[in-house]
């Protein structure tokens, strides 16, 4: 946790809790936007123009929020335009660290040891948690945005004049429906598993766990008509949001987070849907099961022994 730019305490998974023991997630600190001409986006200041080689993504394979941005980057053909660094999946007392684990990168942009150093370089008085993903501007040496939902939409539309490939992840004709399902999925599944895993009372856990499976049941029913994606044949950002939770479900959420009514494999529609998405190279390249398991099971508050389970190895 950073307070006025100074790291204050050992890393803790519970960002906040309400009076009934519910996990409360913090908001994002940086909300600027990359746009085709550098004008201001929906939030933040102007000055961030879409340019090849200007931007860098900091991500963690363990993190579903960061993995959303990796998938969008690949689907939109931006691998040559936006560079990437992957942090160590094992959470330390100072949060995300660079290097020191197979497949983890050193920080080639600023030579930082910990991610929080980039936050304080961008804003010496920043208060909050140093999270991934981070979209970094190499030109002005600052953080553009650390909100995954914003970054996915930037990657979808901001660079079209430079590279116009891949599916439109937020088509205007589906925008209202996407926003509505995104909201349901966020509260019930994406953040719901964390509300179950980090609950501090039995009531809060049961409420969250029931919400997770109610959401999964509705998604299972939605796919029962044989549709390929959640909105038919159109792959959208909602599919990315759902996928990143499903691909981690049996490996982490079922056991560590106690979301154990059943496994993903017990839900044939969702399991087949996850496998369909994994068959896309742009999606599969965002998944590293060794990082996912090493990261989640390094959370001392939930797994003080640090033992990483042998399975599952496949989805």
C-alpha positions in Angstrom: 0.0 0.0 0.0 1.3 3.4 -1.0 0.5 6.4 1.2 1.7 9.8 -0.2 4.1 7.9 -2.3 5.7 5.8 0.5 5.3 2.1 0.8 3.6 1.6 4.2 3.0 -2.0 5.0 3.4 -5.6 3.9 1.1 -6.6 1.0 -2.3 -7.7 2.1 -4.9 -9.2 -0.2 -8.0 -7.7 1.5 -8.2 -4.1 0.2 -11.1 -3.2 2.4 -14.1 -4.7 4.1 -17.5 -3.4 5.1 -19.2 -3.8 8.4 -20.5 -7.3 7.4 -17.2 -8.7 6.4 -17.6 -8.2 2.6 -14.5 -7.7 0.5 -14.4 -4.2 -1.0 -12.2 -3.5 -4.0 -10.4 -0.2 -4.4 -10.8 2.0 -7.4 -8.1 2.7 -10.0 -5.7 5.7 -9.5 -4.9 6.6 -13.1 -7.7 7.1 -15.7 -6.2 8.8 -18.7 -6.9 7.5 -22.2 -5.0 6.9 -25.4 -7.0 8.3 -28.3 -6.3 8.5 -32.1 -5.5 12.2 -32.0 -4.4 12.6 -28.3 -7.6 14.4 -27.2 -9.0 13.6 -23.8 -11.0 10.4 -23.4 -14.0 9.8 -21.1 -11.8 10.5 -18.1 -8.4 12.1 -17.4 -6.3 14.6 -19.4 -5.4 14.9 -23.0 -2.0 14.3 -24.5 -1.9 10.6 -25.1 -1.9 10.0 -28.8 -2.0 6.5 -30.4 1.5 5.9 -31.7 3.5 2.8 -32.6 6.1 2.0 -29.9 5.0 4.6 -27.5 3.1 2.5 -24.9 4.1 -0.4 -22.7 1.8 -2.8 -20.7 2.8 -4.2 -17.3 0.8 -7.4 -16.6 0.7 -10.5 -14.5 -0.4 -13.9 -15.9 -2.0 -14.7 -12.5 -4.2 -11.6 -12.7 -7.5 -11.9 -14.6 -7.8 -8.1 -15.0 -4.4 -7.8 -16.6 -5.0 -10.9 -18.8 -8.0 -9.0 -20.3 -5.6 -6.5 -21.7 -3.2 -9.1 -23.0 -6.1 -10.8 -24.9 -7.3 -7.5 -26.4 -3.7 -6.6 -27.5 -3.4 -9.9 -29.4 -6.9 -9.9 -30.9 -6.4 -6.4 -32.2 -3.0 -7.1 -33.8 -1.1 -4.7 -31.5 1.8 -6.9 -30.4 4.2 -4.9 -32.6 2.9 -1.5 -31.4 2.5 -2.0 -27.6 5.3 -3.8 -25.8 4.7 -5.9 -22.6 6.4 -6.9 -19.4 5.2 -9.8 -17.2 5.8 -9.5 -13.4 6.7 -12.3 -11.0 3.5 -14.2 -10.1 4.5 -14.7 -6.5 3.3 -11.8 -4.4 5.9 -10.3 -2.0 5.6 -8.1 1.0 6.1 -5.2 -1.4 3.5 -6.4 -3.9 4.4 -7.2 -7.5 8.1 -7.8 -8.2 10.0 -8.1 -11.5 12.1 -11.1 -12.5 13.0 -14.1 -10.3 10.5 -16.6 -11.8 10.4 -18.5 -15.1 8.6 -16.4 -17.6 8.8 -13.2 -15.5 10.5 -10.2 -17.0 12.9 -7.6 -15.6 11.7 -4.0 -15.9 13.3 -2.8 -19.2 11.6 0.5 -19.1 12.9 2.0 -15.8 14.8 -0.8 -14.1 12.4 -0.9 -11.2 12.5 -3.9 -8.8 8.9 -3.5 -7.7 5.9 -2.3 -9.5 5.1 0.3 -6.9 8.2 2.2 -7.8 6.6 3.0 -11.2 3.6 4.4 -9.4 5.6 6.7 -7.3 7.7 7.8 -10.3 4.5 8.7 -12.1 3.1 10.4 -9.0 5.4 11.0 -6.0 2.4 11.6 -3.8 0.2 8.7 -4.9 -2.0 6.9 -2.4 -3.4 3.5 -3.1 -2.4 0.0 -4.2 0.1 -0.7 -7.0 -1.9 -3.0 -9.2 -1.7 -4.5 -12.7 -2.4 -3.9 -15.5 -0.5 -0.7 -16.0 -0.4 1.1 -19.3 2.8 3.2 -19.4 3.7 6.0 -21.7 7.4 5.8 -22.7 7.4 9.3 -24.1 6.2 11.2 -21.0 7.4 8.5 -18.6 4.2 8.2 -16.7 1.2 5.9 -16.1 -1.6 6.5 -18.5 -4.1 4.1 -17.0 -4.4 1.2 -14.5 -8.0 0.2 -15.1 -8.3 -2.9 -17.2 -11.8 -2.0 -18.5 -10.5 1.3 -19.9 -7.4 -0.3 -21.4 -9.3 -2.9 -23.2 -11.5 -0.3 -24.8 -8.5 1.8 -25.8 -6.8 -1.2 -27.4 -10.0 -1.9 -29.2 -10.5 1.5 -30.8 -7.6 4.0 -30.3 -5.1 2.4 -32.7 -7.4 1.8 -35.7 -5.7 4.3 -37.9 -2.4 2.3 -37.4 -3.7 -1.3 -37.3 -7.3 -2.1 -38.1 -7.6 -5.9 -37.5 -9.4 -8.3 -35.3 -13.0 -8.2 -34.0 -14.7 -5.0 -32.8 -14.9 -5.9 -29.1 -17.4 -3.2 -28.3 -19.7 -2.8 -31.3 -22.2 0.1 -31.0 -25.1 -2.2 -31.9 -24.5 -4.3 -28.8 -23.1 -1.6 -26.5 -26.2 -1.4 -24.2 -26.4 -5.2 -23.9 -22.6 -5.5 -23.3 -22.7 -2.9 -20.6 -25.6 -4.7 -18.8 -24.0 -8.2 -19.0 -20.6 -6.8 -18.0 -22.1 -5.3 -14.8 -23.7 -8.6 -14.0 -20.6 -10.6 -14.6 -18.4 -8.2 -12.7 -20.4 -8.3 -9.5 -21.4 -12.0 -9.7 -18.3 -13.6 -11.1 -15.2 -11.5 -11.8 -15.2 -9.8 -8.4 -17.6 -12.3 -6.9 -14.9 -15.0 -6.5 -12.7 -12.5 -4.7 -15.6 -11.5 -2.4 -15.9 -15.2 -1.5 -12.2 -15.8 -1.1 -11.5 -12.8 0.9 -14.7 -12.7 3.0 -14.1 -12.2 6.7 -17.4 -13.5 7.9 -19.4 -16.7 7.1 -22.4 -14.5 6.0 -20.2 -12.6 3.5 -18.7 -15.8 2.2 -22.0 -17.6 1.6 -23.6 -14.5 0.0 -20.7 -14.2 -2.4 -20.4 -17.9 -3.2 -24.1 -18.2 -3.9 -23.8 -15.1 -6.2 -20.9 -16.7 -8.1 -22.8 -19.9 -8.9 -26.1 -18.0 -9.7 -24.1 -16.1 -12.3 -22.5 -19.2 -13.7 -25.8 -20.9 -13.9 -27.2 -18.0 -15.9 -24.3 -18.1 -18.2 -24.6 -21.8 -18.6 -28.3 -21.3 -19.6 -27.3 -18.5 -22.0 -25.0 -20.9 -23.9 -27.6 -23.8 -24.0 -28.8 -22.8 -27.4 -25.5 -23.6 -29.0 -24.3 -20.1 -29.6 -20.5 -19.7 -30.0 -20.0 -16.6 -27.9 -22.2 -14.8 -25.4 -23.7 -12.6 -28.0 -23.9 -15.2 -30.8 -21.2 -15.3 -33.4 -19.7 -11.9 -32.3 -16.7 -12.1 -30.0 -16.9 -9.2 -27.6 -15.2 -7.8 -24.5 -17.7 -9.6 -22.4 -16.4 -12.9 -23.6 -12.9 -11.8 -22.5 -14.3 -10.8 -19.1 -16.0 -14.2 -18.6 -13.1 -16.2 -19.9 -10.4 -14.9 -17.6 -12.5 -16.0 -14.6 -13.4 -19.4 -16.0 -9.9 -20.3 -17.0 -8.8 -19.8 -13.4 -11.8 -21.4 -11.8 -10.8 -25.0 -11.2 -7.1 -24.1 -10.6 -7.7 -21.4 -8.0 -11.2 -20.3 -7.2 -12.7 -23.8 -6.6 -10.2 -24.7 -3.9 -8.4 -21.6 -2.6 -11.4 -19.3 -2.7 -13.9 -22.0 -1.6 -16.2 -21.6 -4.6 -16.7 -25.3 -4.5 -20.3 -26.2 -5.3 -18.9 -27.7 -8.5 -16.0 -27.4 -10.9 -16.0 -25.7 -14.3 -15.8 -29.2 -15.8 -19.2 -30.0 -14.2 -20.8 -27.3 -16.3 -20.7 -28.6 -19.9 -21.7 -25.5 -21.7 -19.2 -23.2 -19.9 -16.5 -25.8 -20.1 -16.9 -26.2 -23.9 -17.1 -22.4 -24.2 -13.8 -22.0 -22.3 -12.2 -24.6 -24.6 -13.5 -22.8 -27.7 -11.9 -19.6 -26.6 -8.7 -21.4 -25.6 -8.5 -22.7 -29.2 -7.9 -19.1 -30.3 -4.1 -18.4 -30.1 -4.7 -14.7 -29.2 -6.6 -16.0 -26.1 -4.4 -19.0 -25.3 -1.2 -16.9 -25.2 -2.6 -15.0 -22.2 -2.8 -18.2 -20.1 0.1 -19.5 -18.0 -1.2 -22.1 -15.6 2.1 -22.3 -13.7 2.0 -18.5 -13.0 -1.7 -18.7 -12.1 -1.2 -21.4 -9.5 2.1 -20.1 -8.2 0.5 -16.6 -7.8 -2.7 -17.5 -6.1 -1.2 -20.0 -3.8 1.5 -17.5 -2.7 -1.2 -15.5 -0.9 -0.1 -16.1 2.7 -3.4 -15.0 4.2 -5.2 -17.9 2.4 -2.3 -20.4 2.1 0.3 -19.8 4.8 2.2 -23.0 3.9 2.8 -21.9 0.4 2.1 -25.3 -1.0 1.0 -25.3 -4.7 -1.3 -28.1 -5.8 -0.2 -30.5 -8.5 -3.4 -30.1 -10.5 -5.2 -29.3 -12.6 -2.8 -28.9 -15.4 -5.4 -28.4 -18.1 -8.7 -26.7 -18.4 
